Amino acid sequence: MNWRIDPAITWPQRRRFLQQAGMGCGWLGFSSLLASEPLSPASLAPLSARSSHVTPAAKSVIWLFMNGGPSQVDTWDYKPELNRRNGQELEGFDPDTGFFTGAVGPLMKSPFQFQQHGDSGTWVSEIFPHLAGHVDKLAFIHSCWTDSNNHAPALFKMNTGSTRQGLPCFGSWLTYGLGSESRNLPAFVVMYDTLGRGVPKGHAQNWAAGFLPSVYQGTALKPQGDPIDNLSRPADITAIQQRRQLDLLRQLQGAQATPSPEAAAISTRLENFELAYRMQMSAPAIFDLATESKSIQSLYGLDDPKCGHFAKQCLLARRLVEQGVRCVQVYSGGMENERSWDGHKDIADNHRGFARETDQPVAALLTDLAQRGLLEETLVIWGGEFGRLPIVQKGGTGRDHNPHAFTVWMAGGGVRGGTHYGETDEIGFKSLVDRVSIPDLHATILHQLGIDHEQLTYRFNGRDFRLTDVSGRVIHEILA
């Protein structure tokens, strides 16, 4: 037989041939890895768990955000002097302190009774009968302050470390630094009001990734219907067909000869596709709370019409961290003033109602985490974006915003229960002793998760950013 080379055929160069042949052989083994560890611009998986700077005390965070600004003097910061000075004018008060300028009345005592509880002798408002039994697990920070008296900027400050919008939130920084221990669920999950009261002011900016890759943004669960869009696979597509579609997308991306400026965005989008695929396989079972025992459902108050909605979110938060989700944020209260912890008109009615919605579910969450051995590795945080003034707001029996003082408590995750840090003045108006800024809170929370807040940085627009900006001190006094 005579062999000849057809000049019409374009033969590859030797180096190109060897490169393609070698890559082709490697692809046989590597393709199986793609299904479990998809490529990304940062690593084989941008949400894979990563090592921490120091030994962590906690693996995950459940942040119970009391949206609207709970009053410190009506919840956890008992002030007998405020009772004695009820009805007196507060001399030297700046009328611009609150949001409603000039709506300034006299000092107003708390409408609630306080009693001491636990071995720590912690004073607790009567509106928290269930949480009163857990005070020896809680570390109270009474001297928090912020630099905005308006909801949206104060929410941004608490969530992102800045009153400006557009920066990465805490949960995004956390998952950027540590990744997630769950492959089948989002690393950062947010739950907001399910009673039609809306999202917090500032909307999704409160859980946005800012300039971080979008894979680190929070996944907000819908209050009605399927918690996540497209959680169920279309009926005309099988799991095998969907897997092949994703594999083809990966191959098309890998076939690109030279990197493009859009490569990082494409990789992030593909990573989101992969996560969505895995969620369709496992998430429906996680969201099915009916699989919990009747005793657990009763503990949280799932059947109680007053607190059932928040109970479901707290129980789901436990199930999510149990599956390795890094950060869960649960908001109590919605958009408008009286539909959140924003008691401008009647502080007694407002706070009694929202405490009734949250007290039993939060107490149950602490009990449930503890009995499962999860509280030691889960940091639970309770607080709002600011506090409230000790004076009455004219026109009602409520209180205006107070950026100078508010209380936050933490539990589990290596904090020392039954402790109290910082003090406000004798009427609860201003943080006075061991003042704690928002960067201090963030630095402390990150420290408990094994992150040095000064080393968690991201370069953007020519400078290194961090959650705590140029400040922040770890509050070692509340740590075990």
SVG drawing of the C-alpha trace seen along z (x, -y; Angstrom):
<svg xmlns="http://www.w3.org/2000/svg" viewBox="-52 -72 59 74">
<polyline fill="none" stroke="black" stroke-width="0.4" points="0.0,0.0 1.3,-3.4 1.1,-6.2 1.1,-9.8 0.4,-13.1 -2.5,-15.1 -1.3,-18.7 -4.9,-19.9 -4.7,-18.6 -3.4,-21.1 -1.3,-19.1 -0.7,-20.4 2.8,-21.5 4.7,-19.0 4.5,-21.0 0.8,-21.7 0.2,-18.0 2.1,-16.9 0.3,-19.5 -3.1,-18.4 -2.2,-14.7 -0.9,-15.2 -3.9,-17.3 -6.2,-14.8 -4.8,-12.0 -4.8,-14.1 -8.4,-15.0 -9.5,-11.4 -8.7,-11.5 -9.3,-15.2 -12.8,-15.2 -14.0,-13.1 -12.6,-15.6 -14.5,-18.5 -17.8,-17.1 -16.7,-17.3 -14.2,-20.1 -15.0,-22.7 -12.4,-25.2 -12.5,-28.8 -10.3,-31.8 -9.0,-31.6 -8.6,-27.9 -10.3,-24.6 -13.3,-25.8 -13.7,-29.3 -16.0,-28.2 -13.9,-25.2 -12.9,-25.3 -9.6,-27.1 -7.2,-27.3 -7.6,-30.1 -5.0,-32.5 -5.3,-31.2 -7.0,-28.2 -10.7,-29.0 -13.1,-28.7 -16.2,-28.6 -16.9,-27.2 -20.0,-29.2 -22.1,-32.2 -25.8,-32.6 -26.6,-36.4 -30.0,-37.2 -30.5,-40.7 -33.2,-42.6 -34.0,-45.1 -35.1,-48.5 -33.1,-49.2 -34.1,-47.5 -34.0,-49.7 -31.2,-48.8 -32.9,-50.2 -36.0,-48.1 -34.3,-44.8 -30.9,-44.0 -29.5,-47.3 -31.4,-47.8 -31.3,-51.4 -33.0,-52.1 -31.9,-55.7 -34.1,-56.1 -37.0,-55.0 -36.2,-57.6 -35.8,-60.4 -38.9,-59.6 -40.5,-62.8 -37.5,-65.0 -35.9,-67.0 -32.5,-65.8 -30.3,-68.9 -28.0,-69.7 -29.6,-67.1 -28.8,-67.8 -32.2,-67.6 -30.4,-66.4 -29.4,-63.2 -32.4,-61.2 -33.8,-61.0 -36.9,-63.2 -35.3,-66.5 -37.1,-68.4 -39.5,-65.6 -37.9,-65.7 -39.7,-64.9 -38.6,-64.2 -36.9,-61.1 -39.2,-58.0 -38.8,-55.0 -39.1,-51.5 -42.6,-50.2 -41.3,-46.7 -40.3,-45.1 -36.8,-43.7 -35.6,-40.7 -32.3,-39.0 -31.7,-35.6 -29.0,-32.9 -25.9,-32.5 -24.6,-35.7 -27.5,-37.7 -28.2,-39.3 -31.1,-41.8 -33.6,-40.8 -36.7,-42.5 -40.0,-40.7 -40.5,-40.5 -37.8,-37.7 -39.1,-34.9 -37.5,-32.2 -34.1,-33.8 -33.9,-34.7 -33.1,-31.0 -30.0,-31.2 -28.3,-34.3 -25.4,-32.3 -24.6,-31.3 -24.6,-34.9 -21.8,-37.5 -23.3,-41.0 -21.6,-44.0 -23.5,-47.0 -21.3,-49.8 -21.8,-49.5 -22.0,-52.7 -22.3,-53.6 -22.0,-56.8 -25.4,-57.0 -28.9,-57.7 -30.6,-56.6 -31.6,-53.0 -30.1,-52.3 -26.6,-53.8 -26.6,-52.2 -27.6,-48.8 -24.7,-49.2 -22.4,-50.0 -23.3,-47.0 -23.2,-44.7 -20.3,-46.1 -18.3,-48.3 -19.2,-51.4 -22.3,-53.7 -21.8,-53.8 -23.5,-51.2 -21.6,-49.1 -19.0,-47.4 -18.9,-43.7 -20.9,-42.6 -19.7,-40.5 -20.9,-37.2 -19.2,-37.8 -15.9,-38.7 -16.2,-35.6 -16.8,-33.2 -14.1,-34.9 -11.7,-34.2 -12.7,-30.7 -14.9,-29.3 -17.6,-26.8 -17.7,-23.3 -20.9,-22.6 -20.6,-21.7 -24.3,-21.4 -25.6,-24.6 -24.7,-28.3 -22.0,-29.4 -23.9,-32.5 -27.7,-32.4 -30.0,-35.3 -33.6,-35.0 -35.8,-38.1 -39.4,-38.8 -42.0,-36.2 -45.1,-38.1 -45.1,-40.6 -43.4,-43.4 -40.6,-43.6 -36.8,-43.5 -34.6,-45.7 -34.0,-49.2 -31.1,-49.2 -32.5,-46.0 -30.0,-43.4 -27.1,-45.8 -27.1,-44.4 -25.9,-41.0 -24.1,-42.0 -20.6,-41.0 -19.6,-44.5 -16.3,-44.3 -15.7,-40.7 -16.5,-38.0 -20.3,-37.5 -19.9,-33.9 -19.5,-35.3 -22.8,-37.2 -25.6,-36.1 -28.3,-33.9 -31.6,-35.4 -34.4,-32.9 -37.8,-33.9 -40.5,-34.3 -43.2,-32.5 -43.1,-29.5 -39.9,-27.8 -37.2,-29.4 -34.9,-29.6 -35.9,-30.1 -35.5,-27.0 -34.8,-24.7 -36.6,-22.0 -35.1,-20.7 -37.4,-21.1 -39.4,-18.0 -38.1,-17.5 -34.4,-17.4 -32.8,-14.5 -30.0,-14.7 -27.6,-13.1 -28.6,-15.5 -28.0,-18.5 -24.6,-17.1 -23.6,-16.7 -24.6,-20.3 -22.4,-21.6 -19.5,-19.4 -19.9,-20.8 -19.7,-24.4 -16.6,-23.5 -15.0,-22.0 -15.9,-25.0 -14.3,-27.3 -11.2,-25.1 -10.9,-25.1 -10.2,-28.8 -6.7,-29.3 -5.9,-32.5 -7.4,-33.9 -9.8,-36.8 -10.8,-39.7 -14.2,-38.0 -12.7,-34.7 -13.1,-35.4 -16.8,-36.4 -17.4,-33.3 -15.8,-31.0 -17.9,-32.6 -21.0,-32.0 -20.1,-28.4 -19.4,-27.9 -22.9,-29.2 -24.4,-26.8 -22.5,-24.0 -23.8,-25.0 -27.4,-25.3 -27.1,-21.7 -25.9,-20.3 -28.6,-22.2 -31.3,-20.7 -30.0,-17.3 -29.9,-18.0 -31.5,-21.3 -35.2,-20.2 -34.5,-17.8 -32.8,-20.5 -35.8,-22.8 -38.3,-20.1 -38.8,-20.9 -41.5,-18.3 -38.7,-15.7 -37.9,-17.2 -39.3,-15.5 -42.5,-16.8 -40.5,-17.7 -38.1,-19.9 -41.0,-21.6 -42.7,-22.3 -39.5,-23.5 -39.1,-26.2 -42.9,-27.0 -43.5,-26.1 -47.3,-25.7 -47.6,-29.0 -49.1,-31.7 -47.3,-34.4 -43.8,-33.1 -44.1,-30.2 -42.7,-32.2 -39.5,-33.1 -39.3,-29.7 -39.1,-28.1 -36.2,-30.4 -34.3,-29.7 -34.8,-25.9 -33.7,-26.2 -30.6,-28.1 -29.6,-25.2 -30.1,-22.8 -28.0,-24.9 -25.0,-25.2 -25.3,-21.5 -24.7,-21.0 -21.6,-23.2 -23.1,-26.5 -20.6,-29.2 -22.9,-32.2 -26.7,-32.5 -28.3,-35.8 -31.9,-36.0 -33.8,-39.3 -36.6,-40.1 -38.9,-42.8 -39.3,-44.4 -39.1,-47.8 -41.4,-50.3 -41.0,-51.8 -43.6,-50.0 -43.2,-46.8 -39.8,-46.3 -38.1,-47.0 -38.5,-50.7 -40.8,-51.8 -41.3,-55.5 -45.0,-55.6 -45.4,-53.0 -42.3,-51.3 -44.2,-48.9 -46.5,-47.6 -43.7,-47.4 -41.1,-45.6 -43.6,-43.3 -44.8,-42.2 -41.4,-41.6 -40.1,-39.9 -43.1,-37.6 -42.1,-36.6 -38.5,-35.9 -38.0,-35.0 -39.0,-31.4 -37.4,-30.6 -34.1,-32.1 -34.0,-30.4 -34.9,-27.1 -32.1,-27.6 -29.6,-27.9 -31.0,-24.8 -31.0,-22.8 -27.5,-23.8 -26.2,-23.0 -27.8,-19.5 -26.4,-18.6 -22.9,-19.8 -23.1,-22.6 -23.1,-25.6 -19.4,-25.3 -18.6,-25.7 -21.4,-28.1 -21.2,-31.8 -24.7,-33.2 -25.1,-37.0 -28.2,-39.0 -28.5,-42.8 -29.7,-45.6 -28.2,-48.5 -28.4,-51.0 -30.2,-51.7 -33.0,-54.0 -33.0,-57.2 -34.0,-57.2 -36.4,-60.1 -39.9,-59.9 -40.6,-61.0 -43.2,-63.7 -46.6,-62.6 -46.6,-59.1 -45.0,-56.8 -42.1,-55.6 -38.4,-56.3 -36.3,-57.8 -33.0,-56.4 -29.9,-56.5 -26.5,-55.9 -24.6,-56.5 -25.5,-53.3 -26.9,-49.8 -26.5,-46.2 -25.3,-43.2 -24.9,-39.7 -23.1,-36.6 -23.3,-33.0 -21.3,-29.8 -18.4,-29.9 -15.8,-30.3 -17.3,-33.3 -17.5,-33.4 -21.1,-33.1 -22.6,-35.1 -20.2,-38.0 -21.0,-41.7 -18.6,-44.1 -18.8,-47.9 -21.3,-50.3 -23.6,-53.1 -24.2,-56.1 -26.8,-55.9 -29.8,-56.5 -28.5,-54.4 -28.0,-57.4 -24.3,-57.1 -21.7,-54.3 -19.3,-55.4 -17.0,-52.6 -15.0,-50.3 -16.8,-51.7 -17.1,-49.2 -17.2,-50.3 -18.6,-48.3 -15.1,-47.4 -14.4,-46.1 -17.4,-43.8 -16.3,-42.6 -12.7,-42.0 -14.0,-40.0 -16.3,-37.9 -13.7,-37.2 -11.2,-36.3 -13.5,-33.6 -13.6,-32.1 -9.9,-32.0 -9.4,-35.2 -7.0,-38.0 -9.1,-41.0 -5.9,-42.9 -4.9,-40.1 -8.3,-39.6 -7.8,-42.0 -8.8,-42.4 -7.2,-44.7 -9.6,-46.9 -9.1,-50.1 -5.4,-50.2 -5.8,-49.8 -6.3,-47.0 -9.7,-46.9 -10.7,-45.1 -14.0,-44.7 -12.6,-46.7 -10.9,-49.3 -8.2,-50.9 -9.4,-50.1 -10.9,-47.3 -9.9,-45.7 -10.7,-42.1 -12.7,-42.2 -10.7,-39.4 -12.5,-40.1 -15.7,-38.3 -13.8,-35.3 -13.4,-32.0"/>
</svg>
